[in-house]
Amino acid sequence: MSNQEMQFADPDWEPTRPGQQSPTYTPQPVNVDRRERSQQPVVEMPPAQEEVYTGYAGAQPEQFRQPPAYHYPQRPYRRRRRRAWLWIIIAILFFSLMSGGASALGSIGQRSITQSVPLPTLAAGPPSLVIDDPNGNIQVHQGNSLAIEEVKHSGFFDDPNNSNVKISQSGSMIIVSVDTGTSLFSSRSVDLNITVPQQVNLELTTNSGDISVNDTQGAIELSTVSGNISALNDIFTGNASLISTSGDIHAEGDIFGYNVSVTTVSGDVQMNQDNLEQSAKVNTTSGNIDFNGTFASSNASSPSYQFQSVSGDINIGLSSTENLSVQADTTSGSIDAGDFPTISVTDAQRGDGSHASGYVGSTGGPLITLGTTSGDISIHQR
């Protein structure tokens, strides 16, 4: 038998080493006692060796070993966090729409319709026009007769005709009211272009629009919340008021024959080449006041002129030919009256305030009072 056959036939068999005689194989009974088998010579088998694949000739096993797999660090699951940010963005968009963003969105693709407004027949005499237009501009200019043109605006997905212009009459007074209704995703407004005869009494009111009045004559009252007011070459034959909350007021070439009140909270007041024949009050909270006009030099009616600001500057241009008394005070600003040596300026002993008093022309004229808290005052010659 060959060596391999002998190895499988008897586990105790050991192959013959070189120079050594082969041991005699003695078969053992199958059921022989284990103690008797222990008396037989024990042939030790060489330790089994692990078979290693060496590949092609001359290759080293290390060349065929696969490198250890690199496991990337697993990122935490962030789906819930993304979903939370999504809800936050949706909430911000919702509150933006509820707080006015819908109006801005509704102005995309704006649609407009222009048409004339039929007016009733009026009796002879100057008409009176009362207009309440909450969301639009009002422009008044002189023409041959009274006519109103409306320009309705709305969003792309809205109908401009959803805004209504209502006309009512009481004697020679025409009352115009604008109802734009409510729309969440559309910004509605109505602009009014008005042609009036030369003499007309006006009472115009708007919330978020501008008011412009040119070349008219009559009793005029103008009021807006977040718009500007402009008056050009008008003759105010009655008590006049120009009021704006967060807009500027500009008047040029106007004649104010009666008492006038010009007021704005967070805007500037500019009055150029205007004539104040009666008392005037010009006030602003956080804006500047610039006046370059004329005053009534006669004190027969005892007019008074007040220019007051809280945190703005006051610039007044006066003519040396006018007879006016001047008094000015500022809490934390300075006063400049270098063009008029008859006006003396003294600084306060404490703080940065200043006081000025004197006259222009001759003494005894109407009094001009200038006052500001944290602004400067300039009195110069025009």
C-alpha positions in Angstrom: 0.0 0.0 0.0 1.1 3.5 -0.6 1.8 6.0 2.2 -1.5 7.8 1.6 -3.5 4.6 1.7 -1.7 3.5 4.9 -2.5 6.9 6.4 -6.2 6.6 5.8 -6.3 2.9 6.8 -4.6 3.5 10.2 -4.6 6.8 11.9 -1.6 5.7 14.0 0.5 5.0 11.0 3.5 7.2 10.4 5.3 7.4 7.1 8.8 6.0 6.9 11.5 8.6 7.2 14.6 8.5 5.1 17.1 5.9 6.5 14.4 4.3 8.7 12.7 1.0 8.3 9.0 1.0 7.8 7.1 -0.2 10.9 5.1 -3.3 10.6 1.4 -2.6 10.3 -0.6 -4.6 12.8 -4.3 -4.3 12.3 -6.3 -3.8 15.5 -9.6 -5.2 16.3 -12.4 -2.8 16.0 -13.9 -3.4 19.4 -10.6 -3.9 21.3 -10.4 -2.4 24.7 -9.1 1.1 24.9 -6.6 0.2 27.6 -5.2 -2.6 25.4 -4.9 -0.1 22.5 -2.9 2.2 24.7 -0.2 -0.5 25.0 0.5 -0.3 21.3 3.2 2.0 20.0 1.8 5.5 19.3 2.8 7.0 16.0 2.7 10.8 16.2 1.2 12.6 13.1 2.8 15.8 12.0 0.7 18.8 12.7 -1.7 19.7 10.0 -0.8 22.8 8.0 -3.3 25.2 6.7 -3.5 25.3 3.0 -2.7 28.7 1.6 -3.4 29.8 -1.9 -0.2 31.2 -3.3 -1.6 32.1 -6.7 0.8 32.0 -9.6 4.4 31.1 -9.1 6.5 33.5 -7.2 3.5 35.6 -5.9 3.3 36.4 -2.2 0.0 35.8 -0.3 0.0 39.4 1.0 -0.4 40.7 -2.5 -3.8 39.0 -2.9 -5.2 40.0 0.5 -8.1 42.5 0.2 -7.5 45.7 2.1 -9.9 46.3 5.0 -13.1 48.0 4.0 -13.3 51.7 5.1 -16.6 52.5 6.7 -17.5 56.2 6.5 -19.0 57.7 9.6 -22.7 57.6 9.4 -24.4 61.0 9.6 -27.2 61.5 12.0 -30.7 61.3 10.6 -31.9 64.8 10.1 -35.2 64.4 8.4 -37.1 65.7 11.4 -35.0 68.8 11.6 -35.6 69.6 7.9 -39.3 69.1 8.5 -39.2 71.6 11.4 -37.5 74.2 9.3 -40.1 73.7 6.6 -42.9 74.5 9.1 -41.0 77.5 10.3 -40.7 78.9 6.7 -44.4 78.3 6.1 -45.3 80.1 9.3 -43.2 83.1 8.3 -44.8 83.3 4.9 -48.3 83.1 6.5 -47.7 85.9 8.9 -46.0 88.0 6.2 -49.1 87.7 4.1 -51.4 88.5 7.0 -49.3 91.6 7.9 -49.3 93.2 4.5 -47.3 90.9 2.3 -50.6 90.0 0.5 -50.9 93.5 -0.8 -47.4 93.4 -2.2 -48.1 90.0 -3.7 -51.4 91.3 -5.1 -49.6 94.1 -7.0 -47.9 91.6 -9.3 -49.4 91.9 -12.8 -51.4 95.0 -11.8 -54.5 95.8 -13.9 -55.9 99.3 -14.4 -59.1 100.7 -15.8 -59.6 104.5 -16.6 -63.1 105.9 -16.9 -65.0 109.1 -16.3 -67.3 109.6 -13.3 -70.7 111.1 -14.1 -71.5 114.2 -12.0 -74.8 115.7 -11.1 -75.8 119.2 -12.4 -74.8 121.9 -10.0 -76.4 125.2 -9.3 -74.6 128.4 -10.2 -71.7 129.4 -7.9 -68.4 127.9 -6.8 -68.8 124.2 -6.2 -67.6 122.4 -3.1 -65.9 119.1 -3.5 -65.5 116.6 -0.6 -63.5 113.5 -1.4 -62.6 110.5 0.8 -60.2 108.2 -1.1 -58.5 105.8 1.4 -56.1 104.0 -1.0 -55.3 106.3 -3.9 -53.8 109.5 -5.1 -55.8 112.7 -5.6 -54.7 115.3 -8.2 -56.6 118.5 -8.8 -55.9 121.0 -11.5 -57.7 123.9 -13.2 -60.0 123.5 -16.2 -63.1 124.8 -17.8 -65.6 122.7 -15.8 -65.8 120.1 -13.1 -64.9 116.6 -14.1 -63.6 113.5 -12.4 -61.6 110.7 -13.9 -61.1 107.5 -11.9 -58.2 105.1 -12.4 -58.9 101.8 -10.7 -56.0 99.4 -9.9 -56.1 95.8 -8.8 -54.0 92.6 -9.0 -53.8 90.3 -12.0 -56.3 87.8 -10.6 -58.8 90.5 -9.5 -61.2 92.8 -11.3 -60.6 96.5 -10.9 -64.3 97.1 -11.1 -64.6 95.6 -7.7 -63.7 99.1 -6.4 -66.7 101.4 -6.3 -66.8 105.2 -6.6 -69.9 106.7 -5.0 -71.2 110.2 -5.8 -73.8 112.1 -3.7 -74.9 115.7 -3.8 -76.0 118.2 -1.2 -76.8 121.6 -2.8 -73.6 122.8 -4.5 -71.5 120.2 -2.6 -70.5 117.0 -4.3 -69.4 114.2 -2.0 -67.2 111.5 -3.5 -66.4 108.3 -1.5 -64.3 105.4 -2.7 -64.9 101.8 -1.5 -62.2 99.3 -2.5 -63.5 96.5 -0.4 -61.2 93.8 0.9 -59.1 91.3 -0.9 -56.5 89.1 0.7 -54.4 88.5 -2.5 -55.0 91.7 -4.4 -54.0 95.3 -3.8 -56.8 97.6 -4.8 -56.6 101.4 -5.1 -58.4 104.2 -7.0 -56.6 107.3 -8.2 -58.7 110.4 -8.9 -57.8 113.1 -11.5 -60.0 116.1 -11.0 -60.5 119.1 -13.2 -62.2 122.0 -11.5 -63.0 125.6 -12.4 -60.8 128.3 -11.0 -62.9 128.8 -7.9 -63.7 125.7 -5.9 -63.7 124.7 -2.3 -61.8 121.5 -1.6 -61.8 119.0 1.3 -59.6 116.1 0.3 -58.7 113.1 2.4 -56.6 110.0 1.7 -54.8 107.4 3.8 -52.0 106.0 1.7 -51.9 108.4 -1.3 -50.5 111.7 -2.3 -52.5 114.9 -2.8 -51.6 117.5 -5.4 -53.6 120.8 -5.9 -52.5 123.3 -8.6 -53.9 126.7 -9.8 -57.1 126.6 -7.7 -58.8 129.3 -5.6 -61.0 128.7 -2.6 -61.1 127.2 0.9 -58.8 124.2 0.8 -58.2 121.5 3.4 -55.8 118.6 2.5 -55.1 115.6 4.7 -53.2 112.4 4.2 -51.7 109.7 6.5 -48.8 108.2 4.6 -48.6 110.4 1.6 -47.1 113.7 0.4 -49.0 117.0 -0.1 -48.2 119.5 -2.9 -49.8 122.9 -3.4 -48.7 125.0 -6.3 -49.9 128.5 -7.3 -53.1 128.4 -5.3 -55.1 131.1 -3.6 -56.5 130.0 -0.2 -59.5 132.2 0.4 -60.5 130.6 3.7 -58.9 128.9 6.6 -56.5 126.4 5.2 -54.9 123.2 6.6 -52.3 120.9 5.1 -51.8 117.8 7.3 -49.6 114.7 6.7 -48.6 112.1 9.2 -45.5 110.5 7.5 -45.1 112.5 4.4 -43.6 115.8 3.2 -45.5 119.0 2.5 -44.4 121.3 -0.3 -46.1 124.6 -1.1 -44.8 127.1 -3.7 -46.2 130.3 -5.1 -49.3 130.1 -2.9 -51.2 133.0 -1.2 -52.7 132.2 2.2 -55.3 134.9 2.7 -56.6 133.5 6.0 -55.2 131.5 8.9 -53.2 128.5 7.8 -52.0 125.3 9.6 -49.3 123.2 8.1 -48.5 120.0 10.1 -46.5 116.8 9.6 -45.1 114.3 12.0 -42.2 112.5 10.3 -41.8 114.6 7.2 -40.3 117.9 6.0 -42.1 121.2 5.3 -40.9 123.3 2.4 -42.6 126.6 1.6 -41.1 128.7 -1.2 -42.3 132.0 -2.4 -45.5 131.7 -0.4 -47.3 134.8 1.0 -48.7 134.6 4.6 -51.3 137.3 5.0 -52.7 136.1 8.2 -51.6 133.9 11.1 -49.7 130.7 10.4 -48.7 127.7 12.4 -46.1 125.3 10.9 -45.2 122.3 12.9 -43.2 119.1 12.4 -42.0 116.5 14.9 -39.0 114.8 13.2 -38.6 116.9 10.1 -37.1 120.1 8.9 -38.8 123.4 8.1 -37.7 125.6 5.3 -39.6 128.9 4.7 -38.7 131.4 2.1 -41.6 133.8 1.6 -43.3 137.0 2.7 -45.3 138.0 5.8 -47.9 140.6 6.3 -45.9 143.6 7.5 -49.0 145.3 8.9 -50.1 144.5 12.4 -53.6 145.8 12.0 -55.0 142.3 12.4 -52.2 141.3 14.8 -51.1 138.1 13.0 -48.6 135.7 14.5 -46.3 133.2 12.9 -45.1 130.1 14.6 -42.5 127.6 13.3 -42.0 124.7 15.7 -40.0 121.4 15.4 -38.9 118.8 17.9 -35.9 117.1 16.3 -35.5 119.1 13.1 -33.8 122.3 11.8 -35.6 125.5 11.0 -34.4 127.8 8.1 -36.2 131.1 7.7 -35.6 133.6 4.9 -36.7 137.2 5.6 -36.6 140.4 3.7 -35.0 143.4 5.3 -37.9 145.6 4.0 -40.4 143.8 6.2 -41.2 144.9 9.7 -41.1 141.8 11.9 -40.3 140.9 15.5 -38.3 137.7 16.0 -37.9 135.4 18.9 -36.1 132.0 18.6 -35.2 129.3 21.1 -33.4 125.9 20.8 -32.7 123.5 23.6 -29.7 121.6 22.3 -28.9 123.4 19.0 -27.4 126.7 17.8 -28.9 129.8 16.3 -27.5 131.8 13.4 -28.8 135.3 12.6 -25.7 136.9 11.2 -27.5 138.6 8.3 -29.5 140.7 10.7 -27.4 142.6 13.3 -30.7 143.8 14.9 -31.2 140.2 16.2 -29.1 139.3 19.2 -28.2 135.7 19.9 -27.2 134.6 23.4 -26.1 131.1 24.4 -27.6 129.4 27.4 -25.3 129.3 30.5 -26.0 125.6 30.8 -26.3 123.1 28.0 -26.0 123.8 24.3 -29.2 125.8 23.9 -29.4 129.3 22.4 -31.9 132.2 22.5 -32.3 135.0 20.0 -34.5 138.1 20.0 -34.7 141.2 17.9 -36.4 142.6 14.9 -36.2 143.0 11.1 -36.9 146.4 9.5 -38.4 148.4 12.3 -39.8 147.5 15.7 -43.4 146.8 16.3 -44.1 144.4 13.5 -45.9 141.0 13.7 -44.1 138.4 15.9 -42.3 135.4 14.4 -41.7 132.6 16.9 -39.1 129.9 16.1 -38.5 126.9 18.3 -36.8 123.5 18.1 -35.6 121.0 20.7 -32.7 119.2 19.2 -32.2 121.2 15.9 -30.5 124.3 14.7 -32.2 127.6 13.7 -31.0 129.8 10.8 -32.4 133.3 10.2 -31.0 134.6 6.9 -31.8 137.3 4.4 -33.6 136.1 1.2 
